[in-house]
């Protein structure tokens, strides 16, 4: 089965309403220069989390809508949705982007409000856009790793690794803040090994001072 089922575009650039359904097999959208092929790709770009431009809204319209339906039954994508608290359907995924003339933009994944970062991350899993000279990606280490993960079906392991790495970065940031910023209690700034030892000794004495004069129980 083909993954992309349909694309719906409303009030985007020169398009009033466009609803394209794709049948199983190879599909081609053709047309002479200026027919609007690139406009469709631009609309798809919104589903990939690209920056929205209110100039893309059809003149006179208040908002534009781009929506795509995907068949994901052959892909193990449940971890992606559950880890991000997104509604999950094992058979179908619907992503939608709404752009308003006021400049506001809204994103939805399976009718659940989503961030553009989430939409971009999901879009990269659902859509591959191949442009001129894109074969140069074969030399990209990140692209090679992505291909290996796809072939090895490492979705669960990769998601777990990303979560652990994010937690690690947060802990590193907390440690850096702890070392470089004084606390509310006026803790001295720790910038060297000697200062660290001095701070540790002061803390030890402060915490144990109440016990110095305490007599042991008989």
C-alpha positions as CSV (number, residue, x, y, z in Angstrom):
1,X,0.0,0.0,0.0
2,X,1.1,3.5,-0.7
3,X,1.8,5.6,2.4
4,X,0.5,9.0,1.2
5,X,-3.3,8.6,0.7
6,X,-4.4,12.2,0.0
7,X,-3.6,15.9,0.2
8,X,-6.1,18.6,0.7
9,X,-5.2,22.3,0.1
10,X,-7.4,25.3,0.6
11,X,-6.7,29.0,0.0
12,X,-3.0,28.5,-0.6
13,X,-1.3,30.8,-3.1
14,X,-3.4,30.5,-6.3
15,X,-5.3,27.4,-5.1
16,X,-8.9,27.8,-4.0
17,X,-9.5,24.1,-3.1
18,X,-7.5,21.1,-4.2
19,X,-8.1,17.5,-3.1
20,X,-5.8,14.9,-4.5
21,X,-6.1,11.1,-3.8
22,X,-3.3,8.7,-4.6
23,X,-3.9,5.1,-5.7
24,X,-1.4,2.3,-5.0
25,X,1.6,2.4,-7.3
26,X,3.6,5.2,-8.8
27,X,2.0,8.6,-9.1
28,X,3.2,11.6,-11.1
29,X,2.0,15.2,-11.1
30,X,2.9,16.8,-14.4
31,X,2.4,20.2,-16.0
32,X,4.2,22.9,-18.0
33,X,6.2,25.6,-16.3
34,X,4.0,27.8,-14.2
35,X,1.2,25.2,-13.9
36,X,1.6,25.2,-10.1
37,X,3.6,22.0,-9.3
38,X,5.9,23.9,-7.0
39,X,2.9,25.4,-5.2
40,X,1.8,21.9,-4.2
41,X,5.3,21.2,-2.9
42,X,5.3,24.5,-1.0
43,X,2.0,23.5,0.7
44,X,3.5,20.1,1.6
45,X,6.4,22.0,3.1
46,X,4.0,23.5,5.7
47,X,3.3,19.9,6.8
48,X,7.0,19.4,7.3
49,X,7.1,22.2,9.9
50,X,8.6,24.8,7.6
51,X,8.2,28.4,8.5
52,X,4.9,29.8,7.4
53,X,4.5,33.0,5.4
54,X,1.1,34.8,5.5
55,X,1.8,35.9,1.9
56,X,1.1,32.3,0.9
57,X,-2.6,32.7,1.9
58,X,-4.8,33.3,-1.1
59,X,-5.7,36.9,-1.5
60,X,-9.0,37.7,0.2
61,X,-9.0,34.6,2.4
62,X,-8.7,34.6,6.2
63,X,-6.8,31.3,6.5
64,X,-5.3,28.5,4.5
65,X,-5.4,24.8,5.3
66,X,-3.1,22.0,4.2
67,X,-4.0,18.4,5.3
68,X,-2.5,15.0,4.4
69,X,-3.6,11.5,5.2
70,X,-1.1,8.7,5.5
71,X,-1.4,4.9,5.8
72,X,1.0,3.9,8.6
73,X,-0.2,0.4,9.1
74,X,3.0,-1.1,7.8
75,X,5.2,1.0,10.2
76,X,5.8,0.7,13.9
77,X,5.2,4.3,14.9
78,X,3.3,3.9,18.2
79,X,6.4,4.8,20.3
80,X,6.6,8.2,18.5
81,X,3.0,9.1,19.3
82,X,2.8,7.7,22.9
83,X,6.1,9.4,24.0
84,X,4.7,12.8,22.8
85,X,1.2,12.3,24.2
86,X,-0.3,12.4,20.7
87,X,-3.4,10.5,19.6
88,X,-2.4,7.3,17.9
89,X,-4.2,5.3,15.2
90,X,-2.3,2.2,14.0
91,X,-3.8,2.5,10.5
92,X,-4.0,6.2,9.7
93,X,-2.2,9.4,10.5
94,X,-3.7,12.8,9.6
95,X,-1.5,15.9,9.9
96,X,-2.9,19.4,9.3
97,X,-1.5,22.9,9.3
98,X,-3.6,26.1,9.5
99,X,-2.2,29.5,8.7
100,X,-4.2,32.6,9.5
101,X,-4.0,36.1,7.9
102,X,-3.2,37.5,11.4
103,X,0.1,35.6,11.3
104,X,-0.9,32.8,13.7
105,X,-0.2,29.2,12.7
106,X,-1.7,26.0,14.2
107,X,-0.6,22.4,13.7
108,X,-2.5,19.2,14.4
109,X,-1.5,15.6,14.4
110,X,-4.6,13.3,14.4
111,X,-6.7,16.3,15.5
112,X,-4.4,16.8,18.5
113,X,-2.7,20.2,18.8
114,X,1.0,19.8,18.2
115,X,4.1,21.9,18.1
116,X,5.9,22.7,14.9
117,X,8.9,20.7,16.2
118,X,6.7,17.6,16.6
119,X,5.2,18.2,13.1
120,X,8.7,18.5,11.6
121,X,9.9,15.4,13.3
122,X,6.9,13.4,12.2
123,X,7.0,14.8,8.7
124,X,10.6,13.6,8.3
125,X,9.3,10.1,9.0
126,X,6.4,10.3,6.6
127,X,7.7,12.4,3.6
128,X,10.9,12.4,1.7
129,X,11.4,15.4,-0.7
130,X,14.1,14.7,-3.2
131,X,15.5,17.8,-4.9
132,X,18.3,18.5,-7.3
133,X,21.8,17.6,-6.1
134,X,20.2,15.8,-3.1
135,X,22.4,12.8,-3.8
136,X,25.0,14.8,-2.0
137,X,23.2,13.7,1.2
138,X,24.9,10.3,0.7
139,X,28.1,11.9,2.1
140,X,26.2,13.2,5.2
141,X,27.0,11.2,8.4
142,X,23.6,12.2,9.8
143,X,21.8,10.9,6.6
144,X,23.8,7.6,6.8
145,X,22.9,7.1,10.4
146,X,19.2,7.7,9.6
147,X,19.3,5.1,6.8
148,X,20.9,2.6,9.2
149,X,18.3,3.2,11.8
150,X,15.5,2.7,9.3
151,X,17.0,-0.5,7.9
152,X,17.6,-1.9,11.4
153,X,14.1,-0.8,12.6
154,X,15.7,0.9,15.6
155,X,12.7,3.2,16.4
156,X,12.3,2.1,20.0
157,X,16.0,2.1,20.7
158,X,16.5,5.4,19.0
159,X,13.6,7.0,20.9
160,X,15.0,5.7,24.2
161,X,18.4,6.9,23.4
162,X,17.1,10.4,22.6
163,X,15.2,10.5,25.9
164,X,18.3,9.5,27.8
165,X,20.5,11.9,26.0
166,X,18.0,14.8,26.6
167,X,18.0,13.9,30.3
168,X,21.8,13.8,30.3
169,X,22.0,17.3,28.7
170,X,19.6,18.7,31.3
171,X,21.7,17.3,34.1
172,X,24.8,18.7,32.6
173,X,23.1,22.1,32.4
174,X,22.0,21.9,36.0
175,X,25.5,21.0,37.1
176,X,27.0,23.9,35.1
177,X,24.4,26.3,36.7
178,X,25.3,24.8,40.2
179,X,29.0,25.4,39.7
180,X,28.8,28.9,38.1
181,X,25.8,30.5,39.8
182,X,25.6,31.2,43.6
183,X,22.5,29.9,45.3
184,X,20.0,32.0,47.3
185,X,21.8,31.0,50.5
186,X,24.9,32.8,49.2
187,X,26.9,29.7,48.4
188,X,30.3,30.7,47.1
189,X,31.1,30.6,43.5
190,X,33.0,27.3,42.7
191,X,35.5,27.9,40.0
192,X,38.5,25.6,40.9
193,X,39.4,22.5,42.7
194,X,40.5,24.4,45.7
195,X,37.3,26.3,46.0
196,X,35.4,23.1,45.6
197,X,37.2,21.6,48.5
198,X,36.8,24.7,50.5
199,X,33.0,24.8,49.8
200,X,32.7,21.1,50.7
201,X,34.5,21.6,54.0
202,X,32.3,24.6,54.9
203,X,29.2,22.6,54.1
204,X,30.5,19.6,56.1
205,X,31.1,21.8,59.1
206,X,27.8,23.6,58.8
207,X,25.8,20.4,58.6
208,X,27.7,18.7,61.5
209,X,28.1,21.6,63.9
210,X,24.9,20.8,65.8
211,X,26.3,17.3,66.6
212,X,29.7,18.5,67.9
213,X,28.6,19.0,71.5
214,X,26.1,16.3,71.5
215,X,27.0,13.6,74.1
216,X,26.7,10.0,73.0
217,X,23.9,8.1,74.6
218,X,25.0,5.7,77.3
